[in-house]
């Protein structure tokens, strides 16, 4: 299972893999993990 996300003209690509015989057990978990991916914009301050 692969997923892609485009943000600010950049691409994030991820993948999840498991043995085919285990796919049914892992499918819902993998989708839940993918659905938690969030883009967080950091504020940059003065760095010493």
N, CA, C and O of each residue as an XYZ file, in Angstrom:
192
protein
N       0.847     -1.149      0.000
C       0.000      0.000      0.000
C       0.903      1.226      0.000
O       1.809      1.338      0.826
N       0.656      2.137     -0.921
C       1.446      3.358     -1.017
C       0.523      4.555     -0.873
O      -0.661      4.489     -1.205
N       1.083      5.655     -0.371
C       0.304      6.884     -0.311
C       1.204      8.060     -0.657
O       2.418      8.020     -0.458
N       0.578      9.106     -1.179
C       1.288     10.305     -1.612
C       0.568     11.525     -1.067
O      -0.655     11.520     -0.925
N       1.329     12.573     -0.760
C       0.784     13.831     -0.297
C       1.605     14.945     -0.925
O       2.834     14.927     -0.862
N       0.940     15.896     -1.518
C       1.638     17.054     -2.072
C       1.364     18.243     -1.173
O       0.216     18.503     -0.812
N       2.426     18.976     -0.807
C       2.306     20.149      0.048
C       3.394     21.128     -0.322
O       4.576     20.785     -0.342
N       2.990     22.345     -0.614
C       3.923     23.412     -0.989
C       4.913     22.945     -2.053
O       6.125     23.121     -1.923
N       4.370     22.353     -3.098
C       5.141     21.891     -4.250
C       6.173     20.815     -3.908
O       7.136     20.616     -4.648
N       5.971     20.130     -2.800
C       6.834     19.013     -2.422
C       5.955     17.783     -2.251
O       4.772     17.895     -1.933
N       6.533     16.625     -2.461
C       5.782     15.387     -2.381
C       6.301     14.529     -1.237
O       7.505     14.321     -1.086
N       5.379     14.045     -0.452
C       5.676     13.069      0.595
C       5.133     11.741      0.120
O       3.975     11.646     -0.286
N       5.962     10.721      0.169
C       5.531      9.399     -0.263
C       5.774      8.437      0.885
O       6.821      8.473      1.531
N       4.804      7.585      1.130
C       4.954      6.585      2.178
C       4.484      5.240      1.678
O       3.784      5.141      0.670
N       4.874      4.218      2.388
C       4.466      2.880      2.004
C       4.285      2.026      3.244
O       4.931      2.246      4.268
N       3.420      1.074      3.141
C       3.219      0.077      4.180
C       3.255     -1.272      3.502
O       2.616     -1.475      2.470
N       3.999     -2.192      4.078
C       4.042     -3.521      3.474
C       4.008     -4.588      4.559
O       4.479     -4.383      5.677
N       3.447     -5.713      4.202
C       3.405     -6.878      5.075
C       3.239     -8.106      4.176
O       3.015     -7.977      2.972
N       3.349     -9.263      4.755
C       3.125    -10.475      3.986
C       1.686    -10.505      3.498
O       0.774    -10.081      4.208
N       1.484    -11.004      2.293
C       0.137    -11.036      1.721
C      -0.836    -11.794      2.629
O      -1.994    -11.400      2.766
N      -0.377    -12.854      3.233
C      -1.265    -13.648      4.098
C      -1.679    -12.868      5.351
O      -2.674    -13.215      5.987
N      -0.928    -11.814      5.714
C      -1.251    -10.996      6.886
C      -1.984     -9.711      6.521
O      -2.390     -8.959      7.408
N      -2.155     -9.451      5.235
C      -2.710     -8.179      4.772
C      -4.071     -7.877      5.397
O      -4.306     -6.754      5.842
N      -4.955     -8.848      5.436
C      -6.294     -8.600      5.968
C      -6.227     -8.150      7.439
O      -7.012     -7.302      7.865
N      -5.299     -8.714      8.203
C      -5.137     -8.337      9.610
C      -4.593     -6.922      9.762
O      -4.948     -6.217     10.707
N      -3.730     -6.503      8.834
C      -3.047     -5.214      8.949
C      -3.717     -4.079      8.184
O      -3.422     -2.914      8.452
N      -4.598     -4.374      7.251
C      -5.170     -3.357      6.364
C      -5.788     -2.190      7.134
O      -5.445     -1.037      6.872
N      -6.676     -2.458      8.063
C      -7.331     -1.373      8.801
C      -6.344     -0.557      9.631
O      -6.465      0.664      9.727
N      -5.373     -1.235     10.227
C      -4.356     -0.532     11.007
C      -3.544      0.390     10.101
O      -3.271      1.534     10.464
N      -3.159     -0.102      8.930
C      -2.375      0.711      7.997
C      -3.155      1.951      7.575
O      -2.588      3.043      7.529
N      -4.442      1.806      7.268
C      -5.257      2.965      6.902
C      -5.367      3.954      8.058
O      -5.344      5.165      7.836
N      -5.483      3.463      9.270
C      -5.556      4.359     10.427
C      -4.268      5.147     10.587
O      -4.300      6.340     10.892
N      -3.140      4.489     10.383
C      -1.849      5.174     10.471
C      -1.751      6.249      9.395
O      -1.357      7.380      9.682
N      -2.103      5.907      8.167
C      -2.041      6.867      7.066
C      -2.955      8.061      7.346
O      -2.594      9.200      7.046
N      -4.117      7.812      7.909
C      -5.062      8.901      8.200
C      -4.591      9.820      9.320
O      -5.175     10.886      9.510
N      -3.557      9.445     10.067
C      -3.047     10.323     11.117
C      -1.957     11.264     10.614
O      -1.513     12.137     11.360
N      -1.517     11.110      9.371
C      -0.474     11.975      8.825
C      -1.030     13.393      8.713
O      -2.063     13.623      8.084
N      -0.332     14.329      9.329
C      -0.745     15.731      9.319
C       0.441     16.608      8.931
O       1.595     16.270      9.196
N       0.140     17.727      8.305
C       1.160     18.713      7.978
C       1.135     19.762      9.082
O       0.094     20.357      9.359
N       2.278     19.984      9.706
C       2.395     20.963     10.780
C       3.410     21.999     10.341
O       4.566     21.675     10.070
N       2.978     23.231     10.274
C       3.879     24.301      9.871
C       4.538     24.885     11.108
O       3.859     25.358     12.019
N       5.859     24.848     11.135
C       6.602     25.380     12.263
C       6.825     26.874     12.101
O       7.080     27.361     10.999
N       6.726     27.590     13.205
C       7.079     28.999     13.191
C       8.543     29.097     13.532
O       8.998     28.539     14.531
N       9.278     29.802     12.708
C      10.707     29.938     12.943
C      10.974     31.260     13.651
O      10.595     32.329     13.174
N      11.628     31.162     14.784
C      11.985     32.357     15.554
C      13.472     32.595     15.448
O      14.159     31.998     14.619
N      13.948     33.460     16.285
C      15.395     33.714     16.347
C      16.076     32.502     16.939
O      15.716     32.052     18.027
N      17.036     31.981     16.249
C      17.773     30.833     16.736
C      19.187     31.267     17.057
O      19.859     31.870     16.220
N      19.647     30.965     18.273
C      21.000     31.343     18.676
C      21.953     30.208     18.446
O      23.145     30.336     18.726
